[in-house]
Amino acid sequence: MRKNVKRLLALTLTGAMTLSLAGCGSKDEGGGDSKKDDEEFSLTMDQIKLGEDYTDVKADLKFLTHKTDVIDTTFKEYISEFQKLYPNINIEYEGITDYSNDITTRLSTGDWGDICMIPTTVDKDELGTYFVKLGDQSKLGETYVSDWLNNFTYQGTVYGVPSMVNAQGIVYNKKVFEEAGVTEVPKTPEDFLAALKKIKDNKKATPLYTNFAADWTMNAWDAYLSASTGDADFMNSGLTKGKEPFTDRGDGTGPFAVYNILYEAVKQGLTEEDPTTTDWEGSKPMINKGEIGCMVLGSWAFVQMRDAGDNGDDIAYMPFPISVNGKQYASVGPDYCYGINTNSSKDQKIAAMCYVKWLVEESGFAGGEGGLSVVQGDALPDALASFGDVELLVDNPAPEGEENLFNDINNDSELGINVSGVIPKAVLEAATQKSATMEDLSKEWNEKWTTAQQNNGVE
């Protein structure tokens, strides 16, 4: 979303909040003014003792989520367990299929519910307009891994806490790889493409399934840029401020190398025949049965593929096949983060904060989904058992005063990195149609990025 649109949404939300607050009273017992409640609300997550504090609070909560597949199963179980501690808090989940696009529009109304998964389209300096302060990063960092709170922290204040933290790699069927003659997990683009070629030649399986038709799945390719450099400052320095960052480095590293793996796989016929016919839900049992070799998705996908059939033991997770000076890195970063509506009543905010805290610390959601828990000391998920020699890489936060710079350049360039998958979709289409080389594409990206950098004051 462009900067001016987001600013407009913020103003719209402010107006909607004012109208809403003027038209209704507090839901606290004894009445009161909800605007005053909002101004006086100072509770933070670190102040709550689960099962001891606020057990008599009454509230009805609406929770917007992208996890449409578990609303009637896992989430119902969560509500049941949570209500053993907080019997007067009722929670209704609303699943949104096209979440990343729809949630931004919903936020602009101010009347979207009480808890949501915060979209990446919200600039950091606008977080306080939409979401309740969950605590100071220094204080919450005593319980949670502080670096993993960076995504929705502004000037030391945390507005969103990760539901889980993903490692970025590739979910694969190890039996397919082994039976094709691939004896070692590939560590370079060349080795990975060679492994896919062996699968094509020796197995009746699609070596690399792109899930192109699902659209949102293509965005996964953007998540490997930092790991492809081994630089925790790459996103906010090498990419945001670097000169022509999409240029081929010539050593199998960097953004060009990431997207070139996809380009070459499509060009060499190592993906599905017709990308427009891929089936996201169908791909899960397909990889479980050995009809697919691998898919480029975050570690969250491991559990879904493992549980999609009778061959769960065949599903594994490998690091992305790029090595920097002989070492592999895996980007680690938050999945969607929980945020609480500033427009909710005081009791709803208290109830929502108790539920978010319970989800993060007690539900087991992160491990159950193949992700890392943000809570310090929690065990690594089974999906990452093979990552022993891989360095987990966490992006450093942007320098003070530049918190929105990447978003602004990204939006102005219209490349949609980590938002809409513009680049990987263009790569697949160009390779399929033979309409452009990777050099043509990277030149175009560099030109757009450079113009956006100049428009935002980057020399």
Buried (B, 14 or more C-beta within 10 A) or exposed (E): BEBEEBEEBBEBBBEBBEEBBEEEEBBBEEEBBBBEBBEEBEBBBBEBEBEEBBBEBBBBBBBBBBBEEBBEEBBEEBBEEBBEBBEBBBBEBBBBEEBBBBBBEBBBBBBBBBBBBBBBBBBBEBBBBBBBBBBBBEBBBEBBBBBBBBBBBBEEBBBBBBBBBBBBBBBBBBBBBEBBEBEEBBBBBEBBBEBBBBBBEEBEBBBBBBBBBEEBBBBBBBBBBBBBBBBBBBBBBBBBBBEEBBBBEEEBBBBBBBBBBBBBBBBBEBBBEEBEEBEBEEBBBBBBBBBBBBBBBBBBBBBBBBEBBEBEEBBBBBBBBBBBEEEBBBBBBBBBBBBBBBBBBBBBBBBBBBBBBBBBBBBBBBBEBBBBBBBEEBEBBBBBEBBEEBBBBBBBBBEEEBBBBBBBBBBBBEBBBBBBBBBBBBBBBBBBEEEBEBEEBBBBBBEBBBEBBEEBEBE
